[in-house]
Amino acid sequence: MGEQKVKTIVETAEAKPAAKATAAKKAKHKVSRGRIYVRSSYNNTIVTVTDGEGNTLGWGSAGGIGFKGSKKSTPYAAQRAMEETLGKLKNFGIKEVDVFIRGIGSGRDSAVRALQNADFNVLTIKDVTPVKHGGVRPKKVRRV
């Protein structure tokens, strides 16, 4: 009797078709115009792609594609991070992009060059790096 239960469980498991793990993901929605944010620091370059409303569609970084240590901060790593991120976004149908660059790392320019070499129409490139302005007002000197 125990053997019969095992047999039916195995048969039902074999009867169900297995889902393919290697199938490409379908895009949930099509986006014609997007935004690309490039954050370049001394240690890494992070690329984030959003739609017009700010919903994240995909991202990538130099460390995420396999660069380690000081190699993450190179212009080549930033270029590869941009290429890998754009490769993930083919299903969304993005054709026009606005680019926002933040940071002072060495990967800023090479990431934008990699974007221009791809099949995207770059509408604007804006530098949104925060600039220090002198800081807060110092405390009043207390005399005793």
N, C-alpha and C positions, 0 to 999 in steps of 0.2 A: 504494500500500500504506500509506503514511503517512496519507493522508486517511481511510482506512477505520478505522484505530485511533482517530483523533480523533473520528470519528462515533460509535463505540461508547461511548466515554467520556462524550460529551455525552448520548447516549441513556440511559445508566445513571444519570447524575446527575439527569436529568429524571424518571426513573421513580420515584425515592425521594420520598416525601411530605416536605415541609418542616415542621419543628416550629414551632409558633406561639411567637414571642418574647413576645407580650403576654399570654399565658395566665397566670392568677393561680396562685401557688404554693399547693399543698395543704399543710395542716399535717401534720406527721409524727405528732403525737399530740394527743389532746384533753386539755385541762387545765381543771378546773373552778375551781380556786383557785390564785392566783398571788401573787407579791410584786412590788412596784414600788419601785425605789430611785431617789430624786431627789437628785442631787448638785448643789448650787447654790453656785457660787463668785462672786467679784466679776466674773469675765469671761465665764462661760458657765453654762448649765444642762444637765445630762446626765441622761436618763431611761433606766433599764434595767429590763426586765421579765423575771422568771424564774419557773420553776415552783416547787413546794414543795421540791424537792431542791437548788435553786440553779442549774439549767441555764438559760442565757440563751435566751429566746424572741425577744426583739427589743430594739432600743435606738434612741435618737434624741437629738439635741442641738439647741440653738438655732443653732449654727453650721452644723450639717448640713442644715438646711432653708433656708439662704440668708441668714441674718442675719450681718452683718459688723461688726467694730469694736465700738464702744460699744453698738450696738443689740442685741448678743447678751446683754447683761446686764440687759435690761429685763424687767419682769414679762410683757409681751405676748409676748416671744420665748419665755419659759418656758411660757406657756400654749399657744402654737402647737406647741412641741416635744412637750408632753404629748399634744396632740390627734393629731399626726402619728404618734407612737409607738403610741397606742392604735388608730389606724386600721389599722396593719400587723398587729394581733393579732386581728382579727375571726375568722380561720380557726381559732384555737386553742380557742375556746369558753370563754374565761375569764369567770366571772360574779362571783366574790368575790376581793377583793384585800386584802393587807396592805401598808401604805405605810410606807417607811422614808425619812426625810428627813435629809440630811447637808449641812452647810455654812451659810454666813451670807449668801448672796447675796439679791438682791431678788426672785428668781423662786420662792422656796419656796412662799409662800402661793398665788400664782396658778396654779402647777402643780397643787396639790391641789384648788383650785377647779375647774380644768378637768377633773380626774378625777371630781369629784362630779357635774359636769354630764353626764358620759357615762353609759352604761347599765351601771355597775359598782356592786356592793354593797361599800362600803368597810367592812371589819371593824375594822381598827385603824390608827391613825396614830401612828408612833413617831419621835421626834427622836433620832437617833444621832450628833449632832455631837460630836466629841471635845472635851473640856474640859481646858485646861491646869491642872496641879495644882502648879506651882512648880518643875518641872524636876528635874534630877538633883542629887545632892549635890555641892557645890563641892569642888575639890581641897583637900587639906590644905596649909596655908601652910608653905613650907620656909624655915627660918631658916638663914642662913649663918654 
